[in-house]
Amino acid sequence: MESGPAIFAGTAFTVFGAGLLVWTVARVTHRAPVAHGVSPATAAAFAVGAGAAFLALGVWCFGRI
């Protein structure tokens, strides 16, 4: 019964992290700003770091099942 919330959380974190990484790569590829009012390199680095962290958190949740 405890694996249900872990599966939901793992799925949510994994989908969000992967989506954030795909979105960031698409923005950088098209040379569009990732965040307005921030240095492009800083915004891209922060977004990639956050996406990787959420993806790792989702994989960690799946490993706890």
Backbone as XML, in Angstrom:
<?xml version="1.0"?>
<chain id="A" units="angstrom">
  <residue number="1" name="MET">
    <atom name="N" x="0.813" y="-1.192" z="0.000"/>
    <atom name="CA" x="0.000" y="0.000" z="0.000"/>
    <atom name="C" x="0.858" y="1.259" z="0.000"/>
  </residue>
  <residue number="2" name="GLU">
    <atom name="N" x="2.049" y="1.195" z="0.552"/>
    <atom name="CA" x="2.909" y="2.366" z="0.588"/>
    <atom name="C" x="3.557" y="2.650" z="-0.763"/>
  </residue>
  <residue number="3" name="SER">
    <atom name="N" x="3.511" y="1.702" z="-1.682"/>
    <atom name="CA" x="4.160" y="1.927" z="-2.973"/>
    <atom name="C" x="3.327" y="2.831" z="-3.882"/>
  </residue>
  <residue number="4" name="GLY">
    <atom name="N" x="2.055" y="2.980" z="-3.617"/>
    <atom name="CA" x="1.199" y="3.836" z="-4.441"/>
    <atom name="C" x="1.662" y="5.285" z="-4.471"/>
  </residue>
  <residue number="5" name="PRO">
    <atom name="N" x="1.846" y="5.914" z="-3.304"/>
    <atom name="CA" x="2.338" y="7.292" z="-3.315"/>
    <atom name="C" x="3.743" y="7.428" z="-3.919"/>
  </residue>
  <residue number="6" name="ALA">
    <atom name="N" x="4.590" y="6.428" z="-3.717"/>
    <atom name="CA" x="5.938" y="6.482" z="-4.291"/>
    <atom name="C" x="5.874" y="6.416" z="-5.818"/>
  </residue>
  <residue number="7" name="ILE">
    <atom name="N" x="4.978" y="5.606" z="-6.343"/>
    <atom name="CA" x="4.819" y="5.514" z="-7.796"/>
    <atom name="C" x="4.299" y="6.839" z="-8.351"/>
  </residue>
  <residue number="8" name="PHE">
    <atom name="N" x="3.307" y="7.426" z="-7.676"/>
    <atom name="CA" x="2.757" y="8.701" z="-8.132"/>
    <atom name="C" x="3.817" y="9.798" z="-8.078"/>
  </residue>
  <residue number="9" name="ALA">
    <atom name="N" x="4.516" y="9.906" z="-6.960"/>
    <atom name="CA" x="5.539" y="10.947" z="-6.818"/>
    <atom name="C" x="6.670" y="10.737" z="-7.815"/>
  </residue>
  <residue number="10" name="GLY">
    <atom name="N" x="7.109" y="9.491" z="-7.982"/>
    <atom name="CA" x="8.171" y="9.201" z="-8.947"/>
    <atom name="C" x="7.771" y="9.575" z="-10.362"/>
  </residue>
  <residue number="11" name="THR">
    <atom name="N" x="6.532" y="9.269" z="-10.717"/>
    <atom name="CA" x="6.047" y="9.614" z="-12.051"/>
    <atom name="C" x="5.968" y="11.122" z="-12.231"/>
  </residue>
  <residue number="12" name="ALA">
    <atom name="N" x="5.437" y="11.812" z="-11.229"/>
    <atom name="CA" x="5.310" y="13.269" z="-11.329"/>
    <atom name="C" x="6.679" y="13.937" z="-11.439"/>
  </residue>
  <residue number="13" name="PHE">
    <atom name="N" x="7.620" y="13.550" z="-10.588"/>
    <atom name="CA" x="8.954" y="14.148" z="-10.639"/>
    <atom name="C" x="9.660" y="13.831" z="-11.946"/>
  </residue>
  <residue number="14" name="THR">
    <atom name="N" x="9.550" y="12.598" z="-12.416"/>
    <atom name="CA" x="10.222" y="12.191" z="-13.648"/>
    <atom name="C" x="9.648" y="12.927" z="-14.856"/>
  </residue>
  <residue number="15" name="VAL">
    <atom name="N" x="8.336" y="13.016" z="-14.945"/>
    <atom name="CA" x="7.706" y="13.701" z="-16.081"/>
    <atom name="C" x="8.053" y="15.191" z="-16.058"/>
  </residue>
  <residue number="16" name="PHE">
    <atom name="N" x="7.999" y="15.816" z="-14.874"/>
    <atom name="CA" x="8.330" y="17.241" z="-14.791"/>
    <atom name="C" x="9.793" y="17.479" z="-15.139"/>
  </residue>
  <residue number="17" name="GLY">
    <atom name="N" x="10.697" y="16.668" z="-14.600"/>
    <atom name="CA" x="12.123" y="16.839" z="-14.880"/>
    <atom name="C" x="12.443" y="16.646" z="-16.351"/>
  </residue>
  <residue number="18" name="ALA">
    <atom name="N" x="11.880" y="15.608" z="-16.948"/>
    <atom name="CA" x="12.122" y="15.359" z="-18.376"/>
    <atom name="C" x="11.521" y="16.483" z="-19.223"/>
  </residue>
  <residue number="19" name="GLY">
    <atom name="N" x="10.337" y="16.934" z="-18.863"/>
    <atom name="CA" x="9.707" y="18.029" z="-19.597"/>
    <atom name="C" x="10.509" y="19.319" z="-19.509"/>
  </residue>
  <residue number="20" name="LEU">
    <atom name="N" x="11.023" y="19.607" z="-18.327"/>
    <atom name="CA" x="11.835" y="20.812" z="-18.145"/>
    <atom name="C" x="13.118" y="20.735" z="-18.968"/>
  </residue>
  <residue number="21" name="LEU">
    <atom name="N" x="13.740" y="19.553" z="-19.006"/>
    <atom name="CA" x="14.955" y="19.393" z="-19.809"/>
    <atom name="C" x="14.664" y="19.539" z="-21.302"/>
  </residue>
  <residue number="22" name="VAL">
    <atom name="N" x="13.588" y="18.933" z="-21.767"/>
    <atom name="CA" x="13.229" y="19.026" z="-23.190"/>
    <atom name="C" x="12.903" y="20.472" z="-23.553"/>
  </residue>
  <residue number="23" name="TRP">
    <atom name="N" x="12.147" y="21.154" z="-22.694"/>
    <atom name="CA" x="11.780" y="22.544" z="-22.957"/>
    <atom name="C" x="13.020" y="23.432" z="-22.994"/>
  </residue>
  <residue number="24" name="THR">
    <atom name="N" x="13.926" y="23.226" z="-22.062"/>
    <atom name="CA" x="15.151" y="24.034" z="-22.015"/>
    <atom name="C" x="15.998" y="23.809" z="-23.254"/>
  </residue>
  <residue number="25" name="VAL">
    <atom name="N" x="16.156" y="22.569" z="-23.655"/>
    <atom name="CA" x="16.940" y="22.265" z="-24.862"/>
    <atom name="C" x="16.287" y="22.892" z="-26.087"/>
  </residue>
  <residue number="26" name="ALA">
    <atom name="N" x="14.957" y="22.846" z="-26.162"/>
    <atom name="CA" x="14.260" y="23.455" z="-27.303"/>
    <atom name="C" x="14.466" y="24.969" z="-27.329"/>
  </residue>
  <residue number="27" name="ARG">
    <atom name="N" x="14.388" y="25.614" z="-26.165"/>
    <atom name="CA" x="14.584" y="27.069" z="-26.104"/>
    <atom name="C" x="16.016" y="27.447" z="-26.478"/>
  </residue>
  <residue number="28" name="VAL">
    <atom name="N" x="16.988" y="26.693" z="-25.964"/>
    <atom name="CA" x="18.392" y="27.002" z="-26.244"/>
    <atom name="C" x="18.705" y="26.738" z="-27.723"/>
  </residue>
  <residue number="29" name="THR">
    <atom name="N" x="18.148" y="25.686" z="-28.278"/>
    <atom name="CA" x="18.383" y="25.353" z="-29.687"/>
    <atom name="C" x="17.864" y="26.454" z="-30.606"/>
  </residue>
  <residue number="30" name="HIS">
    <atom name="N" x="16.717" y="27.024" z="-30.265"/>
    <atom name="CA" x="16.139" y="28.093" z="-31.082"/>
    <atom name="C" x="16.658" y="29.479" z="-30.692"/>
  </residue>
  <residue number="31" name="ARG">
    <atom name="N" x="17.625" y="29.518" z="-29.788"/>
    <atom name="CA" x="18.212" y="30.768" z="-29.304"/>
    <atom name="C" x="17.160" y="31.713" z="-28.730"/>
  </residue>
  <residue number="32" name="ALA">
    <atom name="N" x="16.155" y="31.135" z="-28.101"/>
    <atom name="CA" x="15.114" y="31.907" z="-27.429"/>
    <atom name="C" x="15.477" y="32.004" z="-25.946"/>
  </residue>
  <residue number="33" name="PRO">
    <atom name="N" x="15.024" y="33.050" z="-25.280"/>
    <atom name="CA" x="15.365" y="33.177" z="-23.858"/>
    <atom name="C" x="14.693" y="32.086" z="-23.017"/>
  </residue>
  <residue number="34" name="VAL">
    <atom name="N" x="15.441" y="31.547" z="-22.091"/>
    <atom name="CA" x="14.895" y="30.546" z="-21.176"/>
    <atom name="C" x="14.108" y="31.238" z="-20.073"/>
  </residue>
  <residue number="35" name="ALA">
    <atom name="N" x="14.611" y="32.370" z="-19.601"/>
    <atom name="CA" x="13.920" y="33.197" z="-18.613"/>
    <atom name="C" x="14.193" y="34.654" z="-18.955"/>
  </residue>
  <residue number="36" name="HIS">
    <atom name="N" x="13.182" y="35.483" z="-18.872"/>
    <atom name="CA" x="13.343" y="36.894" z="-19.207"/>
    <atom name="C" x="14.024" y="37.644" z="-18.075"/>
  </residue>
  <residue number="37" name="GLY">
    <atom name="N" x="14.941" y="38.516" z="-18.434"/>
    <atom name="CA" x="15.613" y="39.350" z="-17.459"/>
    <atom name="C" x="16.783" y="38.688" z="-16.760"/>
  </residue>
  <residue number="38" name="VAL">
    <atom name="N" x="17.206" y="37.529" z="-17.254"/>
    <atom name="CA" x="18.313" y="36.789" z="-16.645"/>
    <atom name="C" x="19.311" y="36.473" z="-17.750"/>
  </residue>
  <residue number="39" name="SER">
    <atom name="N" x="20.572" y="36.365" z="-17.383"/>
    <atom name="CA" x="21.593" y="35.981" z="-18.345"/>
    <atom name="C" x="21.222" y="34.626" z="-18.972"/>
  </residue>
  <residue number="40" name="PRO">
    <atom name="N" x="21.322" y="34.492" z="-20.289"/>
    <atom name="CA" x="20.943" y="33.228" z="-20.931"/>
    <atom name="C" x="21.715" y="32.020" z="-20.401"/>
  </residue>
  <residue number="41" name="ALA">
    <atom name="N" x="22.990" y="32.184" z="-20.142"/>
    <atom name="CA" x="23.782" y="31.060" z="-19.643"/>
    <atom name="C" x="23.347" y="30.668" z="-18.234"/>
  </residue>
  <residue number="42" name="THR">
    <atom name="N" x="23.077" y="31.660" z="-17.402"/>
    <atom name="CA" x="22.638" y="31.383" z="-16.032"/>
    <atom name="C" x="21.279" y="30.701" z="-16.029"/>
  </residue>
  <residue number="43" name="ALA">
    <atom name="N" x="20.359" y="31.210" z="-16.839"/>
    <atom name="CA" x="19.018" y="30.629" z="-16.893"/>
    <atom name="C" x="19.058" y="29.192" z="-17.403"/>
  </residue>
  <residue number="44" name="ALA">
    <atom name="N" x="19.838" y="28.943" z="-18.435"/>
    <atom name="CA" x="19.928" y="27.594" z="-18.982"/>
    <atom name="C" x="20.584" y="26.642" z="-17.985"/>
  </residue>
  <residue number="45" name="ALA">
    <atom name="N" x="21.626" y="27.093" z="-17.323"/>
    <atom name="CA" x="22.301" y="26.239" z="-16.341"/>
    <atom name="C" x="21.380" y="25.904" z="-15.176"/>
  </residue>
  <residue number="46" name="PHE">
    <atom name="N" x="20.649" y="26.894" z="-14.681"/>
    <atom name="CA" x="19.725" y="26.645" z="-13.577"/>
    <atom name="C" x="18.606" y="25.707" z="-13.996"/>
  </residue>
  <residue number="47" name="ALA">
    <atom name="N" x="18.052" y="25.897" z="-15.196"/>
    <atom name="CA" x="16.966" y="25.045" z="-15.671"/>
    <atom name="C" x="17.438" y="23.606" z="-15.886"/>
  </residue>
  <residue number="48" name="VAL">
    <atom name="N" x="18.629" y="23.441" z="-16.437"/>
    <atom name="CA" x="19.163" y="22.084" z="-16.635"/>
    <atom name="C" x="19.440" y="21.424" z="-15.289"/>
  </residue>
  <residue number="49" name="GLY">
    <atom name="N" x="19.988" y="22.186" z="-14.348"/>
    <atom name="CA" x="20.237" y="21.634" z="-13.011"/>
    <atom name="C" x="18.953" y="21.224" z="-12.313"/>
  </residue>
  <residue number="50" name="ALA">
    <atom name="N" x="17.933" y="22.074" z="-12.395"/>
    <atom name="CA" x="16.650" y="21.750" z="-11.768"/>
    <atom name="C" x="16.000" y="20.546" z="-12.449"/>
  </residue>
  <residue number="51" name="GLY">
    <atom name="N" x="16.056" y="20.499" z="-13.771"/>
    <atom name="CA" x="15.484" y="19.357" z="-14.489"/>
    <atom name="C" x="16.183" y="18.061" z="-14.142"/>
  </residue>
  <residue number="52" name="ALA">
    <atom name="N" x="17.494" y="18.092" z="-14.058"/>
    <atom name="CA" x="18.248" y="16.892" z="-13.693"/>
    <atom name="C" x="17.957" y="16.482" z="-12.255"/>
  </residue>
  <residue number="53" name="ALA">
    <atom name="N" x="17.794" y="17.466" z="-11.368"/>
    <atom name="CA" x="17.485" y="17.146" z="-9.968"/>
    <atom name="C" x="16.110" y="16.495" z="-9.849"/>
  </residue>
  <residue number="54" name="PHE">
    <atom name="N" x="15.110" y="17.026" z="-10.552"/>
    <atom name="CA" x="13.781" y="16.426" z="-10.509"/>
    <atom name="C" x="13.782" y="15.037" z="-11.132"/>
  </residue>
  <residue number="55" name="LEU">
    <atom name="N" x="14.532" y="14.865" z="-12.202"/>
    <atom name="CA" x="14.631" y="13.550" z="-12.837"/>
    <atom name="C" x="15.296" y="12.549" z="-11.895"/>
  </residue>
  <residue number="56" name="ALA">
    <atom name="N" x="16.353" y="12.961" z="-11.224"/>
    <atom name="CA" x="17.024" y="12.081" z="-10.264"/>
    <atom name="C" x="16.121" y="11.759" z="-9.075"/>
  </residue>
  <residue number="57" name="LEU">
    <atom name="N" x="15.356" y="12.738" z="-8.627"/>
    <atom name="CA" x="14.418" y="12.515" z="-7.519"/>
    <atom name="C" x="13.343" y="11.516" z="-7.911"/>
  </residue>
  <residue number="58" name="GLY">
    <atom name="N" x="12.871" y="11.617" z="-9.143"/>
    <atom name="CA" x="11.873" y="10.654" z="-9.626"/>
    <atom name="C" x="12.433" y="9.246" z="-9.715"/>
  </residue>
  <residue number="59" name="VAL">
    <atom name="N" x="13.652" y="9.118" z="-10.196"/>
    <atom name="CA" x="14.299" y="7.784" z="-10.255"/>
    <atom name="C" x="14.524" y="7.247" z="-8.850"/>
  </residue>
  <residue number="60" name="TRP">
    <atom name="N" x="14.891" y="8.122" z="-7.925"/>
    <atom name="CA" x="15.085" y="7.700" z="-6.531"/>
    <atom name="C" x="13.777" y="7.204" z="-5.924"/>
  </residue>
  <residue number="61" name="CYS">
    <atom name="N" x="12.667" y="7.882" z="-6.233"/>
    <atom name="CA" x="11.358" y="7.433" z="-5.729"/>
    <atom name="C" x="11.016" y="6.054" z="-6.287"/>
  </residue>
  <residue number="62" name="PHE">
    <atom name="N" x="11.310" y="5.807" z="-7.555"/>
    <atom name="CA" x="11.047" y="4.502" z="-8.133"/>
    <atom name="C" x="11.928" y="3.420" z="-7.502"/>
  </residue>
  <residue number="63" name="GLY">
    <atom name="N" x="13.117" y="3.790" z="-7.105"/>
    <atom name="CA" x="14.014" y="2.844" z="-6.471"/>
    <atom name="C" x="13.571" y="2.458" z="-5.073"/>
  </residue>
  <residue number="64" name="ARG">
    <atom name="N" x="12.722" y="3.276" z="-4.455"/>
    <atom name="CA" x="12.240" y="3.018" z="-3.098"/>
    <atom name="C" x="11.056" y="2.067" z="-3.078"/>
  </residue>
  <residue number="65" name="ILE">
    <atom name="N" x="10.550" y="1.683" z="-4.246"/>
    <atom name="CA" x="9.375" y="0.810" z="-4.312"/>
    <atom name="C" x="9.735" y="-0.604" z="-3.937"/>
  </residue>
</chain>
